Amino acid sequence: MPDHTDLTRRTEEWIAGDPDETTRTELTALLAASDWETLAERMDGVLEFGTAGIRGAVEAGSNRMNRAVVIRTTAGLSDFLLANRSGSIVVGFDGRTSSRQFAEDTVAVLTAAGHQVLWQLWILLALLLGVPTLRLRADYLAIVTIAAAEIIRQVVGSVSLLEYFGGQDGLQQFSGTFASLNPYDSAKGMPGVVTWRAYDFWVMTVGWILVALSCLIVFLLMRSPWGRVLRGIREDEDAVRSLGKNVYAYKMQSLVIGGIFGALAGFVIALRSAAINPSFFATDVTFFAYTVLLIGGAARVFGPVAGAVIFWFLITFLDVFFDQATRENLIPDYIMTGTQASLIRFMFMGLALMLLMIYRPQGIFGDRRELALDAR
């Protein structure tokens, strides 16, 4: 008869160190039933390591996904990071089974070991923002989301969260790992025309790769059944609702995906400056993004990309033009001073935007037939 002494000992030790009552009860029941085959399956072997980390069935055992495994794995990772003097750690969670609990256990272990832990909040914020607001429409939705963004910005910059976000000074010195991956060792560009520092060119390379991947993802999504439903919601959500579709769920999914893309953009901004603080995302940034969308055009995957390039060029060009014009006295002081030069560009942009909305409301590259910016 097989000897199960070692298996019994290992299972009992595992139960003693398991913080989850559910999985403890599960293993205890298997021991009481002398289900040696299932116990061996649960306690022998190792977990697989996939592209997103350790993976396995969510159930009791040392080679399954559960709180005890997450805690032990995180403790080992913590020891490695401390030995190699690694920096901050980003921890996040999603909607999968026990994901939030696993993330909380991970943070608890890492924090107790002295690590600085940053939560991946963009998905959570999108969900929290979407639950109360997505039942609103048009202007009311825009007003509430802009107000929520400002509330979050002020909360993050508050003194009470100074330990986590650095208050109004924000966070600095977190880009060392990213900078160490820089493949460029000298300035790049066209000599005499435009050049970028090696680090700036590295950030720009990563940024444009993310833009290309994001455009590809959106292109594929909008040509999928999911995207066609979303297009129908944009045109007439009541008609889509009458066909049995959960409009609220589709809008929530769209908001979360948009939040992810926005977070990626925030990463690039932070890496470019090697620092981040609440003033980086003041209300004017929201209106700049909206202007970019209007310029590029509605219902076009590349519309926001083209709009961003055009907007950046015009703002930069007008700033340089009026600054030089006032310096060289091409524009007299009684018309415009050097201090006023940087502000006049926004007046011209506003005028150009007004003319665009009057004569081409779908934007430069937009399709009037799919225009969603109407008076409703």
Sequence and secondary structure as in RCSB ss.txt:
>XXXX:A:sequence
MPDHTDLTRRTEEWIAGDPDETTRTELTALLAASDWETLAERMDGVLEFGTAGIRGAVEAGSNRMNRAVVIRTTA
GLSDFLLANRSGSIVVGFDGRTSSRQFAEDTVAVLTAAGHQVLWQLWILLALLLGVPTLRLRADYLAIVTIAAAE
IIRQVVGSVSLLEYFGGQDGLQQFSGTFASLNPYDSAKGMPGVVTWRAYDFWVMTVGWILVALSCLIVFLLMRSP
WGRVLRGIREDEDAVRSLGKNVYAYKMQSLVIGGIFGALAGFVIALRSAAINPSFFATDVTFFAYTVLLIGGAAR
VFGPVAGAVIFWFLITFLDVFFDQATRENLIPDYIMTGTQASLIRFMFMGLALMLLMIYRPQGIFGDRRELALDA
R
>XXXX:A:secstr
    HHHHHHHHHHHHT   HHHHHHHHHHHHTT HHHHHHHHSS  EEETTEEE  BSSSTTSBSHHHHHHHHH
HHHHHHHHTT   EEE   SSTTHHHHHHHHHHHHHHTT  EEE  HHHHHHHHHHHHTTS HHHHHHHHHHHHH
HHHHHHTSGGGHHHH GGG EES  HHHHHT    S EEETTTEEE HHHHHHHHHHHHHHHHHHHHHHHHHTSH
HHHHHHHHHHHHHHHHHTT  HHHHHHHHHHHHHHHHHHHHHHHHHHHTEE GGGG HHHHHHHHHHHHHH TT 
TTHHHHHHHHHHHHHHHHHHHHHHHHHTTSS TTT  HHHHHHHHHHHHHHHHHHHHHH TT SS  GGG   S 
 
